[in-house]
Amino acid sequence: MAVIVQKYGGTSVGSPERIGAVADRVAATVRKGDRVAVVVSAMGHSTDELVTLANKVARVPNRREMDALLATGEQVSIALVAMALQERGVQAQSMTGWQAGIYTEPVHGAARIEAIDTTRLLALLEADIVPVIAGFQGIHEGEITTLGRGGSDTTAVAVAAALQAQQCEIYTDVEGVYTADPRIVPKARKLSMISYEEMLELATLGSQVLHPRAVETAKQHGVQLVVRSSFTQTEGTVIRDMETMEGMRIVTGVATEKEVARIAVLGIPTMKQHLSEMFTALAKEQVNVDVIVQSVVKTGEVDVSFTVSEADVERAIQICEQLQPLLGYREVLQELGLSKVSIVGAGMITNPGVAAQMFAALEAAQADVKMVSTSEIKVSCIIPKSHLHAAVNQVHQAFEL
């Protein structure tokens, strides 16, 4: 008897009616003869509402208490889904993160799962009881912890790996993984299958279908993922190891990120430890640095440019300014109003000229390329945000996606 893990996001359980639809889908899977473990997120925008409440009572909410607060959102969902399943004649039991045996590292707000004790989960499954598990949370030495962004996706994949499930189905408000964001590219098409590596790149580069941590965990443990809509019966996108498949696509999809800023630190004396100090300081303050370009303009000096999200730009500038006495740079500049467009495809490894084709497409869209970053299976370009729609559609057309 196969074990299937199904994860339902906040929009999928956003109302009593939608919870009923989720219960119908789970019940149908159970009646096919499969054993099902369900992972759910908090209802709708309830997590955002809890954050707003916390900010109304505390200027800087304590991270431990924030975890205790935010974990309640998923507890509402699991109880309601379990009730809805029981109403349909399916035995079900809600389980918080700690009840499901999810143990994490001792970090509040962004913990990583260290282990899952499957004793209780397996006992329920063997008794034909559906465990309805709270995503996004775990426990460390009696303390509630939360997993941060993408936490429920990561919970589902980790549970699937621990249970050696046949597959992990991620139900969301889209019908699968597309060649580009359909809101930007009307001609974008849904992919029937994509490799872990390609999906990880797309997720890292701005695609919001899956969080990179979830894809990384699936790849590490060989968990087959399926992304599907919770609102239709349409087949979704399978994410799996594709090394043995023939006819690998050169370019699989286009990813976009809209709110990008560039910071340029000019005239840094050429001492390697200075760069280390700067990026270490940014990392300690949780500023995520993306594209980095270093250039030598004058002998004995280097200029360094890097991108961050627009939300982090003020903090990044402040950190750089605090380091000026140590770094000894001449000036620091910022440029807002940028975006990132990226192409991803495992076939790039063996096909030269892909970058040139992308640059030609961006030139046709009159999009100035500010910075470039590449890997074996992706090319990313920083361009003005005002040219993003035209650029993405031109790139999508150029690679016949």
PyMOL commands that set and color helices and strands:
alter all, ss='L'
color gray80, all
select helices_A, chain A and resi 16-31+46-57+63-87+119-126+151-163+196-204+212-221+272-284+310-322+324-327+346-350+354-364+385-398
alter helices_A, ss='H'
color red, helices_A
select strands_A, chain A and resi 3-8+35-40+92-95+102-104+113-116+130-134+137-140+143-146+167-172+193-195+225-229+237-240+253-269+292-295+301-309+331-344+371-375+378-384
alter strands_A, ss='S'
color yellow, strands_A
deselect
rebuild
show_as cartoon
